[in-house]
Amino acid sequence: MQGIGNDYVYVNCFEELVESPSKLAIAISDRHFGVGSDGLILIMPSQVADAKMRIFNADGSEAQMCGNGIRCVAKYLYESGLKRRDRMTIETAAGLKAIELAISNSHVSQVKVEMGAPRLLRNDIPMLGENTRVINEPLQVGSTILNITCVSMGNPHCITFVDDVASVQLNVIGKAIENHKLFPERINAHFVQHVSNNKIKIRTWERGSGETLACGTGAVAAGVACVLNKLTEGVIHAQLPGGQLEVEWTDDNKTYMTGPAEFVFTGWWDEDIF
């Protein structure tokens, strides 16, 4: 399945057992010798929600949350008949997430996710240094000085505002930010171009996966960073290489993300391959 180009292989663990998810994620995500994906997501039973999701990046590392992935999980739960309702909760390593589905002719057309409150202190991200907010703060990356804003949406995000996202050498600067010594658990790097009061463009280097066409939690973090830097307000339309998301940070300190989710194909994986 894919959410605006952020593609994962999903396993229905209501029926299947994955004994080594990190190992499987590496093998199945390989775009030459595997299926090809940004990672692996397990859709699992939960004791506290309609379902639980676990997310593994293409390098086998486990992530706390995936905004595009959770929309796909919700679509799968509904359209497979596992949870046939338009409101549900999904358990993640970043907490419970409330989901609202837009249904058309028994198919899920859009998914709105309550993403929770952004966490803005260094310890929450995590980032080394005095436990303050990181808003438009200089960061030296090699010989370059960048101004960054950092936000945790359950997973860590570093946002840099640029004049033109197309000109960013993402495979160089994004990778350097991901592995910067100030981020002990590494970080997702996003480059954001402010277009208007309610529109931004984003390019993303994801921790553990490299450049991706979209990052849902990253889009929300970018929206929060825009508000913190007094660039936008209200509902923000985030344009990513894979498509568009709608993000919002409300007065009661909740964030929301709305976007599509799509099936690509189903198949069987031979466990003897890895």
N, C-alpha and C positions, 0 to 999 in steps of 0.2 A: 504494500500500500504506500501511497505518497500523499503528503500534505504540501501543496505548492512546491513540489520538486524535492522535498526532504523525504527520502525514501528509506523505508526499513522493511526487513523481513519480519513477519509476525507469526508467532506460534500460539495456537489455541491450547493453553495448558490446562483448560478444563478437561481436555481429552488426551493430551500428549504430555510426555515427561522429557524434560531437557536436563540431563545430568551435569553437563559441563558448559554452561551458557557462555562463559568468556571464550572458551576454546571454539565453540560453534560460531560465535560472533565473528571471530577472525577469519575462519574458513568460509563462511557463507557470505560475508561482506565483500570478499575479493571479487573485483569486477572482471577478472580474467579467468580465474580458476574456480570461482564460486558462483553464487547467484548474482552478486553485485548489489551493494546497498550502503547506506550511511551507518548501518548497525543492525542490531537484533532487538526486538521487543517481545517480551513474553506477556501474554494475556492470561491472568491467573485468577483462581478463586480468592476471595477475601473474607475475613471474619468481620470486617467493619464497614465494608462498602459493597457496591454492586460487583466490582472486580478490582484486581490489583495489576499494576503494570511494572515490569522491571525493564530497564533500558541498558543495553550494552553497546558501546561505541565500536567502530570498525577495528580498533586496536585491542578490543577485549575488555577495556576498562568500563566500569559500571557508572552510569550517570544517575543523578537524582531525579531528573524531570526532563520531559521533552514536550513542548507545546504542540508541535505538529503531530508528534506521535500519539498524544493523548486524544486528539480529535479522531485519528484513525481507529484507535481502540474503541472509542464510543460508537463510531459508525459500525465497526465489526460486531460489537455486542448487540446492537439493535438489529442489523440486517441479517445476522445469523440466527436471530431468535433467542439468543442467550438471555438478553434483557430487553424486552419489548416495551420500552417506555421512553418518553421524550425528555425526561429528567433523570439523572443518575449521578452517583458519586464514584470516583475512581481513586483507589489508594495508590500513592506513589511514595518514593523515598523522601519527597519534599512535603509530604502531608496529603490530606484528603482534598480532592478537587471536585467542585460541583460543576456539572455539565448540563447544558441545555441544547437540545437537538431541534433543528428545523427540518420537518418531514414533508416530503412531496411525493405522492404516489408510492408510498411505502419505502421510499429511499431517503437517506439523509443527505440533504443538500448543503447545509452549513452547520457548524458546531461552535457554540459559544462556551468558553471555559472561564470560570472564576479562578484566576491565577494566584490569588492571595495578596498579601501586603508585601511590597518590596522591602528588602533589608539593605540598609545603606551604610552601616558601620563596617570598618575594616575587619573586625573579628568575624562578622557575619559572612564575609565574601568567600573565603578569607584572604587577607592581604596583610603583610607585615607592616609594622609601624604603629604610631599612636592611634588609639581606637576612635577615629573621627570619620566623618563622611569624606568621600573622595569625589569632589566635584570640580571639574576643570583644573585638575592638578597635573603639574608637569611630571612626565615619566621619561627617563632616558632609555632609549632602545638602540644599542650600538652607538653610532655617532649622531642619532636623530633624537630631538626632544619632541614628545607628543604631549598634548593636553588630554587627559583622560577623565572619565567619570565612571565609577564602578557601582554595580548594582547586583545583588543576589536575588534571584527569583527561585530559590531552592538550589540552583546551580549558579556558578559565578560568571559575571559578564563585565567586560571592559569595553567602554564605548569611546571612540575617538571621532570627533566631527571634522569632516574634510569638505573641500569645495567641490570635489568630483570623485565619487566612489569608483568610477571606471578606471581612474588613473592609479589606484592603489596597487602596489605589488604585493598582493595578499599572501602568496606563498612564501614571501620573505618576511615582511613585517608582521603578518598575522601569526606565523609560527614563532617568531621571536617574542611576541607578547605572550602567547600561550605558555611558553616555557620560561618567562622572566622570573628571576630569583625572588621577587616580591610576592609571587603567588605560589604558596607552598603546595596547593592542590591543582596547579595549572589553571588556566582560565580561557573562556571563550572570548574571542576578539571580534569586535564589530566596528565597521567604519560607516558613518552615517552622514548623508548629505541632506541638509535642511532645504526643502523645496519651497514650502509655504507654511502658513500658520497651522495647517492640519495635514501636511503631507511630507513624508521623508523617504529617502532611498537608503537601502542598507545592503552592504556586502559582509559576509560572515566567514570567519575561520573558526571552526568548532574544535574544541578540546577533544583530542582522540580521534577525530574524523577528517580534519583538514577543511578545505573549502567546501561548503555546501550551498545548495540553491536557496535554502531558507532555514531559519531557526525561530521557532515560536516564542520560547522564553526570551531569546535574544531580542526579538521585535518588541516585546513588552518592556524589557530592560531599556531598550533604546528610547521608547516612548517616555518612560520615567526620566531618563537622562535629559530628554528634550525639555520636559517641564522644569527639572531642576536647574537647567541652564537658561530658562526663560525664553525658549525658542518657540514652543507650541503650548496649546492648552486644549482641554476637552478631548474629543475623539480624534485619533490620529490614524491616517491611512498610511500604512507602511508598505512600500513597494520593494520587494525582494526579487532576485533574479528568477525565482520560480513562480512568482505571483504576488498577490496582495493580501495582507491581513489588516484587520481593524483592531486597534488597541485603545484602551482607555484606562486612566488612573482617576478614580472618583474621589470626591471630598471625604468619604469615610475610609480612605486609605486602602481600597480594594482595587485590584487590576483585573481587566477582562481582555480576552483575545477571541476574535471571531474569524473563522475561515473555513475553507473546504477540506474535504478528505476524500480520497479516491482509491478504489481497488485497481490494481494493475494485473495481477494474475495469481493463481494458486498452483501449488505443485507439491512434490514429495522430494525429500532430501535423504540421500543414502548416508546413514551414519558412518559407514566404513570409509567415507571420503576423507574424514579428518581423524 
